[in-house]
Amino acid sequence: MASVTSIKLDDDMKGRVKHLAKARQRTSHWIMREAIAQYVEREEKREALRLDTLRAWDEFQATGLHATAEEVDRWLESWGTDAELPAPKCHK
């Protein structure tokens, strides 16, 4: 169920939204909802990446398992070639 939320925009931003809405043949309401939806989705992905990074760091701190930059670079450079290498194994 949708609920009503108000947002205060300065005159400049309100004019920019109106101009863009007219150019896109959309309503200002649609432009603002789309902008908020895209922002929230992007920030949720950013937060998930941040948490994944922290978990990976904790795991490394606990186990010491890693692959070197050189090993990963060699693997990535082989992508798309006839001699594509398997992913490097983690080691201490």
C-alpha positions, 0 to 999 in steps of 0.5 A, spaced: 500 500 500 502 506 498 503 512 503 503 519 502 510 523 503 512 530 502 518 532 500 521 540 500 525 542 493 528 549 492 525 552 486 531 551 482 530 543 483 523 543 482 524 547 476 529 542 473 524 536 475 519 539 471 523 541 465 526 533 465 519 531 466 516 535 460 522 533 456 521 525 458 513 526 457 512 524 464 510 527 470 514 530 476 511 525 480 514 519 476 521 523 475 521 523 483 519 516 484 524 513 479 530 517 482 528 515 489 527 508 487 534 508 483 538 511 489 535 506 494 537 500 489 544 503 488 545 504 495 542 497 497 547 494 493 553 499 495 551 497 502 551 489 501 558 490 497 560 493 504 558 488 508 561 482 503 567 486 504 567 486 511 565 479 512 571 477 507 576 481 511 574 477 517 574 471 514 581 473 511 583 475 518 581 468 521 584 464 516 589 467 512 587 464 506 588 468 500 590 469 492 596 474 490 594 479 486 599 476 481 595 470 481 589 473 480 592 478 474 594 472 471 588 468 471 584 474 469 589 475 463 587 468 461 579 470 460 577 469 453 583 466 450 584 458 448 588 457 454 583 460 460 586 458 467 582 456 472 581 460 478 587 461 483 586 456 489 586 460 496 593 459 500 596 461 506 
